[in-house]
Amino acid sequence: MDIVSLAERPDLAPLLDTDFDGAWPQFMLWDPMGSVYYSVAHDLYPEFVFAAVDPAEPGRAVARAYAVPLRWTEDELPDGGWDRMIQRAAVNRLTGATPNLVSALEICVRPDRRGGGVSGLMLAAMRRAVAQHGFDTLVAPVRPNGKAALPDLPMTEYAARVRPDGLPVDPWLRVHVRAGGVIERVAPRSMAVTGTLADWRRWTGLPFDTSGPVHVPGALAPVLVDTAHDHAAYVEPNVWVRHRL
């Protein structure tokens, strides 16, 4: 497995937009902050965009990863999580502020290659690259991949669950902790997705015909529906993990 940045292999950029259909729930692709980063990431942050390529599968990416440098001087990492990191990085770029840390934004393994430890390899490559570029801190608003099975459980309770060996019950949090990350706090509004009821029906295939909380496959918390106002909102909690490098 070769894991390289787009700064090293810009020719791999097209592979990051193929073979990943279905990797994330459709509604997540409509977070309005996402395009602020992804529309410019390949051009502005190629040293923090990564592709994993298996020589046995030429012309396909096994996994991709994205991160962004930014300046964060507040004592705590923000409630806003993923959205806030993208926003701050964009403002820093416009104002010329000097970044002092890097935030992970995505590590995604192709669906048919999951379960083989690739996510841990991508995280290790990201940690190395961040250190090589002179940063001593990588933070990550982690989306715990087991939480979707328990959408009604508060994230604070879920993130605190540990196995007898002391490692997190959640597989993705466990990868981060094994790599040296420290869980700091929950980001209660890390990502926000809103839309009309027609939007949500298109994204999920569900009827969205009753007001109140709705469980959507892949969502970490219920989607709140208001039929009278033709509107539904999803606010996703994530978990802040800090890696000292």
ROZA-501333 format. One record per residue (C-alpha): residue number from 1; residue in one letter; chain; x, y, z. Coordinates in steps of 0.05 Angstrom, whole numbers. Each point is the difference from the previous one (the first is absolute). Example, Ala and Ser with C-alpha at 12.3 -4.5 7.8 and 13.67 -1.06 7.14 Angstrom:
1:a:A:246:-90:156
2:s:A:27:69:-13
END
This chain:
1:m:A:0:0:0
2:d:A:28:67:-21
3:i:A:-27:61:38
4:v:A:21:66:-31
5:s:A:-22:72:1
6:l:A:-25:37:-61
7:a:A:60:45:7
8:e:A:42:-62:-16
9:r:A:-48:-30:-51
10:p:A:-48:52:-28
11:d:A:-19:-49:-55
12:l:A:-39:-41:52
13:a:A:-51:56:12
14:p:A:-52:-29:-48
15:l:A:0:-66:38
16:l:A:-26:34:63
17:d:A:-66:17:-34
18:t:A:-15:-71:-24
19:d:A:-15:-67:33
20:f:A:-25:33:64
21:d:A:-74:3:-16
22:g:A:-39:-21:62
23:a:A:60:10:45
24:w:A:-39:53:40
25:p:A:-76:7:9
26:q:A:-28:44:-55
27:f:A:-25:54:47
28:m:A:71:13:25
29:l:A:20:25:-68
30:w:A:-45:60:10
31:d:A:34:32:60
32:p:A:9:71:-27
33:m:A:70:8:29
34:g:A:27:-60:-38
35:s:A:6:35:-67
36:v:A:39:57:32
37:y:A:56:-50:11
38:y:A:-7:-55:-52
39:s:A:-7:48:-59
40:v:A:70:26:13
41:a:A:35:-55:39
42:h:A:38:-32:-58
43:d:A:27:67:-22
44:l:A:14:35:66
45:y:A:17:-57:48
46:p:A:29:-56:-43
47:e:A:51:-18:54
48:f:A:-58:-18:46
49:v:A:-41:-40:-50
50:f:A:18:-74:-3
51:a:A:-13:-59:-45
52:a:A:12:-73:14
53:v:A:15:-43:-61
54:d:A:8:-75:-3
55:p:A:49:-20:-56
56:a:A:-46:-60:-12
57:e:A:-56:48:-19
58:p:A:29:52:-47
59:g:A:-45:58:-16
60:r:A:-40:-4:64
61:a:A:8:31:69
62:v:A:-9:-45:61
63:a:A:-10:59:47
64:r:A:4:75:4
65:a:A:13:49:56
66:y:A:-7:75:8
67:a:A:27:50:52
68:v:A:9:75:5
69:p:A:50:46:35
70:l:A:-29:56:41
71:r:A:14:46:59
72:w:A:-36:-18:65
73:t:A:20:35:65
74:e:A:-62:-9:43
75:d:A:8:-44:62
76:e:A:-52:-51:-23
77:l:A:-16:-30:-67
78:p:A:-67:26:-25
79:d:A:-70:-26:7
80:g:A:-6:12:-75
81:g:A:50:-56:-16
82:w:A:6:-17:-74
83:d:A:-38:61:-25
84:r:A:40:47:45
85:m:A:67:-26:-24
86:i:A:-18:11:-73
87:q:A:-25:70:16
88:r:A:61:19:40
89:a:A:48:-26:-53
90:a:A:-35:40:-54
91:v:A:3:64:42
92:n:A:73:-13:16
93:r:A:15:-7:-74
94:l:A:-34:66:-16
95:t:A:34:38:56
96:g:A:69:-32:-6
97:a:A:1:-28:70
98:t:A:55:-51:14
99:p:A:-27:-69:15
100:n:A:22:-33:65
101:l:A:-34:-68:-6
102:v:A:-34:-46:-50
103:s:A:-70:-28:3
104:a:A:-19:-65:-32
105:l:A:-65:5:-38
106:e:A:-9:-68:-33
107:i:A:29:-69:-4
108:c:A:-41:-43:-46
109:v:A:13:-72:-21
110:r:A:-32:-27:-63
111:p:A:-60:-41:24
112:d:A:25:-66:-28
113:r:A:68:8:34
114:r:A:-24:15:70
115:g:A:18:-44:59
116:g:A:72:-11:-20
117:g:A:35:53:42
118:v:A:6:52:-56
119:s:A:-31:55:43
120:g:A:56:-7:51
121:l:A:52:4:-56
122:m:A:-31:64:-26
123:l:A:0:31:69
124:a:A:73:-19:10
125:a:A:18:31:-68
126:m:A:-38:64:19
127:r:A:36:4:67
128:r:A:68:-7:-34
129:a:A:-16:52:-53
130:v:A:-24:50:51
131:a:A:64:-9:41
132:q:A:44:5:-62
133:h:A:-32:67:-16
134:g:A:22:27:67
135:f:A:-65:-6:40
136:d:A:-2:-32:69
137:t:A:-75:-10:4
138:l:A:-52:-36:-41
139:v:A:-72:5:23
140:a:A:-59:-39:-26
141:p:A:-75:10:7
142:v:A:-11:-75:-2
143:r:A:-65:-30:-25
144:p:A:-7:-64:41
145:n:A:-21:-53:-50
146:g:A:-39:-42:51
147:k:A:-43:57:25
148:a:A:-50:-6:-58
149:a:A:-26:-64:33
150:l:A:-19:41:62
151:p:A:-27:66:-26
152:d:A:-39:17:64
153:l:A:59:-9:47
154:p:A:35:66:17
155:m:A:69:4:-31
156:t:A:31:16:68
157:e:A:-24:-68:25
158:y:A:20:-37:-63
159:a:A:70:29:-3
160:a:A:12:-19:73
161:r:A:-13:-73:-12
162:v:A:62:-43:6
163:r:A:18:-73:-5
164:p:A:32:-40:57
165:d:A:69:19:-28
166:g:A:-17:74:8
167:l:A:-4:15:-74
168:p:A:-63:32:-30
169:v:A:-57:-46:-20
170:d:A:-7:38:-65
171:p:A:46:-28:-54
172:w:A:20:67:-31
173:l:A:13:33:67
174:r:A:41:-61:18
175:v:A:44:9:-62
176:h:A:15:72:20
177:v:A:16:-18:73
178:r:A:45:-57:-21
179:a:A:37:48:-46
180:g:A:14:46:59
181:g:A:-61:46:-2
182:v:A:-34:26:63
183:i:A:-75:10:3
184:e:A:-13:70:25
185:r:A:-74:16:-6
186:v:A:-63:-5:-42
187:a:A:-14:49:-56
188:p:A:-76:2:7
189:r:A:-14:37:-65
190:s:A:58:-23:-44
191:m:A:-41:-3:-64
192:a:A:-68:29:-17
193:v:A:-43:-20:-60
194:t:A:-67:32:-13
195:g:A:-49:-8:-57
196:t:A:-72:-2:-22
197:l:A:-40:-64:10
198:a:A:8:-13:-74
199:d:A:75:6:8
200:w:A:1:-51:56
201:r:A:-46:-47:-38
202:r:A:48:2:-59
203:w:A:61:-10:44
204:t:A:-28:-57:42
205:g:A:-60:-31:-35
206:l:A:-40:9:64
207:p:A:-70:32:2
208:f:A:15:58:47
209:d:A:-75:11:10
210:t:A:-3:6:76
211:s:A:28:54:45
212:g:A:51:-21:53
213:p:A:64:-40:2
214:v:A:14:-48:-57
215:h:A:53:-54:-1
216:v:A:39:1:-65
217:p:A:48:-56:-19
218:g:A:71:24:11
219:a:A:-19:59:43
220:l:A:32:6:69
221:a:A:-60:36:29
222:p:A:-73:8:-19
223:v:A:-20:48:-55
224:l:A:-50:52:26
225:v:A:-60:9:-46
226:d:A:-51:57:-3
227:t:A:-53:-16:-52
228:a:A:-38:65:12
229:h:A:61:39:-22
230:d:A:24:-50:-53
231:h:A:67:-6:33
232:a:A:46:-52:33
233:a:A:67:10:34
234:y:A:56:-47:19
235:v:A:53:21:50
236:e:A:56:-51:6
237:p:A:44:-6:62
238:n:A:73:-22:-9
239:v:A:55:-15:50
240:w:A:63:43:4
241:v:A:65:-40:1
242:r:A:68:34:6
243:h:A:64:-31:-25
244:r:A:65:28:27
245:l:A:55:-14:-50
END
